[in-house]
Amino acid sequence: MAKIKKEFLQTLKSAADIATIASRYTKMSQKGADWWGRCPFPDHQETHPSFKVSPSRGNFKCFGCGKAGDAVELIMALENTGFQEAVEIAAQSAGLPVEFENGLSGDTPKSLRSRLFETHEILQSWFKEQINRPENRPARDYIRKSRNFSLETIRARGFGFAPHNLSLEPWNLIVERFGAETAGASGLFYKTKAPGAPGMLRWSGRLMLPLPDAQGRVCAFIGRVIPGAQDNPSHCEAKYITSSNTPIYNKKSYLYNWHEALKNPPPDYLRHILVEGNLDAIRCSSLGFKHTFAAQGTEISEEQVRLLASLPRGILCLFDGDAPGLNAAFKLVPLCLKSCLDMRFARLNRSDPDTLFRGLHKEIAAGILQKLHQDSLSPVEFAVRHLQQLQQNPAAPQQIQNIVSQITSWLAASPFHTLVINCIHELAALLQLDPAPIWEDFKQNLRLHAPPDLPGTPPEILQIDTSRQRLQTLLDHGQNPEFAPMETLFLKITGNTVLPTSEALNIIMKTKQGCDTILAHKDLLSLREISRIEEFIQTCNRLLKDFPAQPAPAETG
């Protein structure tokens, strides 16, 4: 493969708008010459901006997790791409052709991911052509009349149709352009057993919806069966069929409408909205609630939860009100407690968001949504009510104990101490119990489900035996990137950082005093940050307790 010119990379670093690129993944705000936002990396969940982009320097740095680099490195990390494709993406955003050592940018083979994105654009155009054919009017009538979506919404979302006949035309379109290898890797076709035989399109007789990635590029499709289409060979199959996983699409880490919702955060009095289906998300978005995501079904993964936890606002779970929807929401509760995800749950009384808001004016829909926010339940209260509804005699002592055991087993897997305390007291109030027996049940579950060390807390500090070693470990970690979130908090609340000094006792006292100052501003912090600070204070208390007594000053005669 031809090498990219070094001179071009320098040009690209200056020409690529790294702030625009970063804003595809997280909400950015300008402060002076730089831009700030919450860290977009999934493994760093924070609630306050510590991710800085400097357009003048062409680089980024997160003061929380320590990751840093230029626009190409940012794309490589967040898109999971190779170097060449990251350069191609950055160059495309800057409007520059990639320059190679041989001087022939057009003849250089594109990366697989680039070919796959183009493959999806080709199929998207083909699906849109099919839905406009006269014989496919039932598909148009379904989305326009039965589902009552406007022509503007239909066009903006790119609805298409996969015809009933199992045509080889899509396969041939891709093979002629990129070859059979790319077509086979696209996730759009079923593989055939016969070597060299053409693949069959995954969808037949289905309404097609393109799935955009964080940059708005089509990375997959989902096809829905059209009710009443008995001539449809797929009418007895699943209601929805999605593309298989590919290098540009992974269902477990995908949320529909993510690219639009990032650009349109909710107003201060609302939360982001999580719904089950894509059509639910489209309905909400068409009414102005563009801060809506779809999980694409009743199963939600830990990867999707990590994405949701990276958002600056909490989440309102607006799953369907039928049994599958309630069960799916119930399965979310342990994931919320484990990740300290700020989520509340609304109950739709056997309805779904698409049906609830269909045909309503924006003002009326906004009023209903605000009422759903006001009446929403915490994870613990939602779980308690759900479990009580499944029982014949929810007031029976054994049934109450079952509820306690279920929820404390979830809490035992959570590393967030403050969250555990709050949830146990809430559980006691809901069940009208003394918290003491609930704590005993929690401790019993804790022995069975011991959580890992608190994320971001260096385990060495918790394992050192002597006070001198603990103190040295604390000092040694003073400039460690793992402690950067603490420094960010000190800057935000107190205006300065606690810096290591030669006086060991002094630094411990200052650290504890600074942590106490931060906890006086709990309203500005997340439960996750509060938990980390509490752990930090506990470390300081242990150091102070075991610190050698200072000798009394010698008397002078």
Sequence and secondary structure as in RCSB ss.txt:
>XXXX:A:sequence
MAKIKKEFLQTLKSAADIATIASRYTKMSQKGADWWGRCPFPDHQETHPSFKVSPSRGNFKCFGCGKAGDAVELI
MALENTGFQEAVEIAAQSAGLPVEFENGLSGDTPKSLRSRLFETHEILQSWFKEQINRPENRPARDYIRKSRNFS
LETIRARGFGFAPHNLSLEPWNLIVERFGAETAGASGLFYKTKAPGAPGMLRWSGRLMLPLPDAQGRVCAFIGRV
IPGAQDNPSHCEAKYITSSNTPIYNKKSYLYNWHEALKNPPPDYLRHILVEGNLDAIRCSSLGFKHTFAAQGTEI
SEEQVRLLASLPRGILCLFDGDAPGLNAAFKLVPLCLKSCLDMRFARLNRSDPDTLFRGLHKEIAAGILQKLHQD
SLSPVEFAVRHLQQLQQNPAAPQQIQNIVSQITSWLAASPFHTLVINCIHELAALLQLDPAPIWEDFKQNLRLHA
PPDLPGTPPEILQIDTSRQRLQTLLDHGQNPEFAPMETLFLKITGNTVLPTSEALNIIMKTKQGCDTILAHKDLL
SLREISRIEEFIQTCNRLLKDFPAQPAPAETG
>XXXX:A:secstr
   B HHHHHHHHHHS HHHHHTTTS EEEETTEEEE    TT   SS  EEEETTTTEEEETTT  EEEHHHHH
HHHHT  HHHHHHHHHHHHT    BTTS STTS   HHHHHHHHHHHHHHHHHHHHTSGGGHHHHHIIIIIS   
HHHHHHHT EEE SS  SHHHHHHHHHH HHHHHHSSSEE  SSTT   EES SSEEEEEEE TTS EEEEEEEE
 TT TT TTTTS SEEE   BTTB GGG  BTHHHHHHS   TT  EEEESSHHHHHHHHHTT  SEEE SSS  
 HHHHHHHHTSSS EEE   SSHHHHHHHHHHHHHHHHHT  EEE   TT  HHHHHTT  HHHHHHHHHHHHHT
 B HHHHHHHHHHHT S TTSHHHHHHHHHHHHHHHTT   HHHHHHHHHHHHHHHT  HHHHHHHHHHHHHHS 
    TTS HHHHH  SHHHHHHHHHHGGG GGGHHHHHHHHHHTSS     S HHHHHHHHHHHHHHHHTTGGGS
 HHHHHHHHHHHHHHHHHHHHS          
